[in-house]
Amino acid sequence: MTPDEQRRAKLAQFAITSYLGDRLTAAKRNAELAVGTPDADQRQREWQQSSERLTRWLNEQQLDEDTVGEVSEAFLQAMEDGYTLVMRTGGGEDADTYLTLRQRAAVTRDWLRAQGHSVPVYPKEPGL
């Protein structure tokens, strides 16, 4: 593996870990807020599922297809948001931030493809 491929792999792995950690934090908060409501059991299951996904990723570097789809969709949305902002503003500090996020999303989606996952190509993915 070339140094560039190693850098991209580490970036993608970091991005996935961050995303799954954020999802776990959100699921925990939702479960805590749902205590005593009709949604409590469902929110508790979502929290447990988020925890299992992150644990599997951290221990085995494994993602099930549902998780791949969720991660891919989240990064696709990040790319679309970045593209829209760059096209509307034409540059600037916020646009640079979103351009970086957009590139990170493209690298992550490309890495998922390289790992054998079915991730559709987005026509506006930046050339890397």
Summary of the structure (lengths in Angstrom):
residues: 128
radius of gyration: 16.5
end to end distance: 16.9
largest distance: 53.1
contacts: 358
relative contact order: 0.13
helix: 77%
strand: 0%
